[in-house]
Amino acid sequence: QGRRVRLSDFRGRLVVLQWINPGCPYLGKHYRSGSMGALQRETAARGVVWLVIESNDPATRDYFDPSELAEWLRREGAGPHTLLMDDSGQVARAVGARTASHSYLVGPGGRLLYGGAIDSIASSKAEYIPRAVPHLRNAIEESLAGRAAKIVPVLRIFAGRSEQLTLAPDRFAPEVADRIAATRSEAAARGV
């Protein structure tokens, strides 16, 4: 609708920043199955704000204009959210979001509490959702309970090999930054 949104508009509340692209099969499974809409409705009822962000360059084939995205979200049963267009990619670069399924949780004081995957299974098959570890849901629940969310390494999968994405620990709350460093060390020890 053309208005500027700032995180400071939501100070005092938990905020989910979720990158979307209707063409992403991993994100699509969560919307098609209804699990994402259910999570959005359930947590919004508990005061969590959902900012759904599109950061594709308008010149690419992955770009959807705001009306197309709004229609897709409606059709897929999304819960309460605010759709944000980040055509320049400035917001995505600021937090290190590189894929459509990146999700971040920002605490009431404006610090990042969680950055990572929606769940533990990188698959487009909705039937895997019940057996996956629901990382984003767990982070929200931990944060609502006043505990630090567990950091999960964010991985990109390329033709059978994975690459850990770089998160900027200085943007996270101190206890979360320590977990990021520990997770990186554990991942390096496993050869990830």
N, C-alpha and C positions, 0 to 999 in steps of 0.2 A: 504494500500500500504506500510505498515510498517514504515511510518514516524511519528515522535512524533509531536503532536499539543499542543500548549499552549495558554491559553487565552490571554496572552500578545502579541501573534501574531496578535490579532485583536484589540489592544488598539485603542481607538478613535471611535469604532463602537459598535452598539448594537449587542449582541450575544444571541441567543436562544440556551439553552441546553435542548434537548428533549430526554428523555429516551424512548426507543422503545422495543417492543417485538411483532413479528407478531402474536403471540398467544393471545395477550391481546384484549378482545372484545371491551373494551372502546376506546382504541387507534385505533383499526381496523376500527371502524365506521367512524372515521375522514379521514382515508386514503381511504377506500372503496368508500366513498361518493364523494371523490375529494375535500372536503373542506380543508383538510390539505395541499394538493399540491397547491391549489389556494392561501392559506394564505402564504405558503412558497414563491411562485413566486411573489406575490404582494409585500411582505415585502422585499424580496431580491432585487427587483428592486429599493427599497428605501434605500438600503445599509445595511439591517439587515443580519447578518451571522447566518446560521442555522447549529448547530453541533448536529447531531443525534447520540445518544449514546446507545450502547448495553452493559449492565453490568452483564449479566447472567454468572454464573460459567460454564465453558465448560463441566463439568461433569453432568450437569442437562439436563433434556429433553427440557427445554425452550431455551437452547442455540442454536443459529444459527451462522454458520460461516460467515465471511465477504462476500463471494460470494453469499451465500443464502440470506443474508440481502440486498445486493445490488440489487439482482434480485427481491426480494419482493418489495423494494422501487420503482424500475423502473415499475414493473407491477401495483403497486397501484397509480402511477402518482405523486410521490413525486416531489416537486420543488427543486430548487438549495439547496444543503446541502453538508456537509462533514460527512461521516460515521466514527464514532470512536468506537473502540473496547476497553472496559474497563473490561477485563476478571477477573481482581483481585477485581473489585468493589471499588477500591480506590477513583475514582472520585465520584461515587455515594455516598459513605460514607462521603466524604468531604463536600457535600452540603445537605445531608440528603435525597437523592432520594431513594425511596423504591418501587415504582411501575412503570410500563411501561409508564404510562401517565403523570408522573411528568414532568413539564416544568419550566424552570427558565429563567429569563431575566437578563443578565449582562450588566450594563451600560458602556459607553465609558471609564470611569475611572477604570473599573474592579470590581465595587461593584455590588452585587446582588440587583436588583430593584424589582423583582417579583419572587415568588415561589409558584406554585400551580397547579391547575387543568386547563385543556384545556377549559372546559366549566362547566356549573352548573348542568348538568344532567348526573348522573352516570348510563348510560344505553348503551347497545350495539346497540340500534336501531337508525339508521341514520335519520329516520323521526323525531326524537326529536331535531336534531341539529338546525333547524330554530327557535325553541322557547326557546332554552337554552341561558343563558347569556354567551357570548364568552370571558371568563376570559383572556385567553392568548392573543387573538386579542386586547382586550381592554387595556391590560398592554402594549403591543407593541405600540398601537396608543397613549396612554398617554405619554409614554416615548419619542416617536418621537416628540410629541408636547412640550416636556420639562417639563411635570408634573410628579409627583410621581405616580407610578402605585398603584392601590388599592390592598391590600393584601387579599387574599381569603383563609380561612382555608383549609388545605389539609386534606381530610378525607379518611380513608380506610373503606370499607364496609365489614363486616364479618357476614354472615348469619343473616341479619336483624338488626345488631347493627353497629354503627359507632364508630370509634376511631380517635381522632385528632392526626395527626403525629406531631412530634416535629421538629420545624424549629429552627435553631440557629440564633437568632436576631443579634448577634455580627458580622455575615458575611454579613449583609445587610447594606445599607446606613442608616444613623441615622433616617431619617424621615420614612423609611420603617420599621425599627425596632420598632418604636413607634406604627405603625399600627398593627404590628404582636402582640404586647402586648395587644393592645386594642381589637383586634379580638379574642384573647385567652380569655380575660375577658368576652366578649360578649358570646362566645361559652360556657364558664363555667356557666354563668348565665342562659343560655337556657338548660343546662344539656347535652350538646354535648361532 
